[in-house]
Amino acid sequence: MEIPWLIIIIVFLASTIFATFGFGDALLALPFLAMTIGLQKATPLLAISGFTLAICLMGSGYKYVRWKEALKLVLGSLCGVPIGVWLLKHADKEMMQVIVGLVISFIALYNIFKPSLVKIEKDSSAPIFGFIGGVLGGAFNTSAPPVVMYGSMRGWSPQMFVGMMQAFFLPTDIFVISGHIGSGLLDKVVLQYYLWCLPFLLLAVYLGHRLKKKIPIGQFQNGVFVLIFISGILLVVKSLLG
């Protein structure tokens, strides 16, 4: 296999965004990778890359975790992941790419305009949001947005957000990767792509650590979400035009 420089560059840039701001790797990379290698290769590649980043960036946020609530989110995702993996493998490819483009565009608009949400007083709805995250994770490796929305509605503090997302991401990523292995989606080609990208993932972690101290977070985040919105629309247009 020749060195897949375009794939490496996409994964590296998206991983640097994640290491700097704690979000956006899959949202930014997935449309471009889907247009390059297809959704069935892009999703498992981002799943295993994202899991690597999560391990490298694991911090002290766990002391802020509400473990009972986190467990409800994770159990919901456990039920949703197999559905997402099945859709990724068996659903019409063009239709799936249109869906992922629309989902990513919606998520970008939500984060740009930040509408007010109804507050949730109890954690009884956690499995529902976890389930939706699991479906999106299995199909598109975008499990975070429903849980972020849930956390906003629950009024989590910034420290709790970090801890709860860590507690949700790691087991959900394991579910997703296991599903991709079991379905044959995480194959030899995807692993070769991952191995080419691995040194650049580690470089992204280092750069992200340096950049987060120098870049104005809020202003830059909006710019990233505008780029994510554009990438989602491009994927929809390309999928519809063929």
N, C-alpha and C positions, 0 to 999 in steps of 0.2 A: 504494500500500500504506500503510495506517495504521501508525503507530509500534507495533511489537510489544513492548509494555512487559514483558509476562510473560516472553517469551523473553529479552529483554535482561537482566532481573533475574536469571533462572536462570543465564545464561552469566556474568554479572558476578560473582555470588556464588561460583560454582564456580571461576572464573578467579582470584579473590582467594585462595581456598583453595590453589590450585596455586602461585600466586606466593609465598605465605607458607610453605608446607610442602613444595613440590615434588612433590605428588601430589594425586590425588582429583578433578580437574576433570571428567573424563569419567564416572568412577564416580558422582559426586554428581549431575551434570547430566543424564546420559542417561535415567534413568527418568522424571524430571519432563518433559524435552523430548519423550520418546516418548509420554507421555500427553497432550502439548499439540499437537505437530505431526506425530507419527508417527515410527517408527524410521528410515524411509528419508530423512527430512529431517534428523532429529536427528543421525544419525551423520556425514554429510558436513559439517554445520555445525560439530560439535565437532572434526572432523579439521582443518579449515582454521583454526579458532580456536586449537586446541592447537598447531598449527605456528607460528602467529603468536607465541604465548606462548613457545614454545621458542626462537625467534629472539631475542626480547626479553631472555630470561633466560640466554642463552648466556654461559658463564663460562670460567674457566681450568681446568676439570676435565679437559680433554683431555690434560694432561701425565700423568695417571694411567691413561690408557686402555691396555689390552692390545689392540693393533690386530688381531692375528691372531685372538684370541678374539672381539672385536667383529665382525670380518668374518664369522665363522661364524654369529653370531647374526643379522646382517643378511641373509646369504644364505638362512638358514632363513625369515626373515620374507618375503623376496621370493617364496618359493614358496608361503607361506601366504596372503598378502594376496589374490590373485585368487580363492581359494576363499571367503574371507570376504565379498568384494564380491559374488560370485555368490549366496551364501546370502542376503545382505541384499536383493538385488534380486528373487530368484526364489522363495525359501522362503515358506511361509505366515506372514503378518504376525503373527497372534496367537501362533503357536508360537514365532516368533523373539523376541517380547517376553517370553514366559514364560521362554525360555532365558536371555535377557540379565538378567532379573530374578533368576533363580536363580544365575547366574554372579556377578553383583555382590554378592548376599547372601553367597555362599560366600567371596568375596574379603574382604568386610568382616569376617566371622567369623574368617577366618584371621588378619587383621591385629589383631583385638581380642585373641585368645587366644595368638597367636604360638607355635604348636607347634614343638618341636624337629625339625629336618630332618636327613636323612642327608647327610653331607659328600661332595662330589664332588671328587676329586683332579685329574682331567684335564678338558680342555675339549671332549672328543670328543662330548659330548651337547649342546653349545651349539646346533647347528642344529635340534635337536628343540624346544628351548624357544623358539628364535626363530621356528620354524614355527608353533607354537601361538599365540605372540604375534601373528604376522602374520594368522592366521585371525581371532583376536579383534579385531585392529585393523581389518581390512577390513570385518568384520560389525558391530562395536559400538564401534570406536575405543577399545578397552581393551587395547592391546598390552603394557602395562607389567607387569601382575602375573606372568606366567610368567617374565619376565626378572628381576624382583625376587626371585622364589623361587629361580631359578637362581643369582643373585648371593649369596643367603644360604647356599645349599648349597656354593658355592665359597669362602665366607669372605672376600668382598670387604671392604675397609676402607671407611669412609664416603666418603673422597675418591674412591676407585675407583668406588663406586656412582654418584656424581655424574657422573664422566667417562664411564663405560660406558653409563649411561642416556642421556646426551647423544649419544654416538656411535651408539646404537641408535635413538633417537627420530627424529632428523632424517631419515635416509634412509628409515626405515619410514613416517614421515608423508608423505614424498614419494611412496612407493609407493602408500599408501592414497589420497591425494588424486588421484593419476593414475588409479587404478582407478575412483574415484568419477566423475571427469570422463569417462573412456572409457565407462562404463556408463550415463551420463546421469543419475546420482544427484545430482551436484553441478550443479544447474541454476540458472536465473535466480532462482528464489524463494529458494534457499539462499544465493546470493550477496547478495541483498538483505538477508536476515536478518543475514548476516555484516557487511555494511557498516553496518547499524544498530548492531551490537554492537561494532564496532571501537574507537570512542572509549572505551568502557567496558572493553575489554581493556587498553588502555594505562593507564587509571585503576587497574585491578586490579593491574598490575605495580607501579605507584607505591605503592599501599596495602600490597601484600604486602611490599615492601621495608621499609616502616615498621613493619608489624605483627610481622614475624619477630623483631624486636629486643625486643618487649614481651610476647609471649604465651608461656606455658610450653608447649613443644612437645608433650611426651609426653601430658600430660593432655588437651590440646585435640585431639590426633590421635584418641584413643579416642572422644571425643565425635563427631568427624566420621564415624568409621567406624560408630558406632551409627546416625547419621542415614543413612549410605549403606545400611546393612542394612535400615532401615525403608523407604527409597525403593525398594529392590529388591523387597521383599515386596509393597509397594503395587502395583508394576507387575505382578507375577505375579497378584495378586488381581484387579486391573482387567482384565487380559487374559483370565483364565479366566471372569470373570463377564460380559464383553462390554460 
